[in-house]
Amino acid sequence: MFLKKDLGAALRARRVSLGMTQQTLANMVGVRRQTLLSWELGRSLPSVEALGALEGHLGLERGELFVRLSPAEEGRPLRLGGGRRLDRS
């Protein structure tokens, strides 16, 4: 099952891997930093238009943020930083 938090964690991981701040990516997509934070925390989902902009600015193919985790990764918690974990079960 795909969760909003999975999308948020994938979004954050890609942004961080590119050395991009939340503010920089939010400006590129045309949203407030708080909106991007809400997506990264899995509190809300981006619109189709915003998702397309995110993928474009992050150098991802359409739908790549929704790729299912492999079975080996499925049971492992995501590390969100600050000592927080997201269990996928």
N, C-alpha and C positions, 0 to 999 in steps of 0.2 A: 504494500500500500504506500502511496506517495503522500507525504504530509507537507503542509505549508512550511513547516520548520525545515524539512529537507531542502526545499527550494531556497529558503533563506540562508541555510548553512552553505549551500553550493554557491549562492550569489556572493556571500561574504568571503568564502575561501578564494574564489576567482579574483575578486576585487583586491584582496590582500596580496595574493600572489603576483599581481601586477603592480604592487606598490602604490595603489590608488587610495586616497582618503574617501570617506563617505561623502564629504562636501564636494569633492571634485567630481565623483560619479553622479551625485545628485544634480549638480549643475549641468553636466553633459546630457542627462536624461530630461532635465527641465522640471524637476520636483524638489521639494524641500528635503533637507538632510533628515529630518524627523520621519518623513515618508519612507525614505530608503531604509532607515533604521527599523521601522515597523515591518518592512518586507524581510529584512535580514533576521529579525527575531521571530518571524513566522506569525506575526499578529494579523497581517493582511497580505493580500496578493496584488501584484502590479496588474494594471490593465493590459490588454493585448498590445496596445500601442507602446506602453512603457516597457513591456517585456521585450518587444522587438528592439527598442532603443538600447535596453540593457545588454542584450545579446550582441548587438552591433558594436557598442563601445567596449565590451569585454572581449571582443574577438571570438565569439562563439557562434556556432551554427544554430539555425532555428530549432528550438526544442532541446538543445543540449543541456540546459539547466534541469530538465525533467528526466534525464536518463536514470533509469532504475539502478540501484546499487547492485553489485554482484552479490551472489549468495554469501561469499566469504565476508563481505563488508556489512551485510544486512544486520547481523547481530551485534556488531561493534557500535558503541556509543560514539556520537560525533563530539569532538572537543570544540567548545564554543569560546574558549578563552575565559580568563578570570576564574578558572577552576570549575566552570560549569560544564555539564555534559548533557547531551540529548540522547536518551535511550530510544531506539527505534521500535521497540516492541509495543 
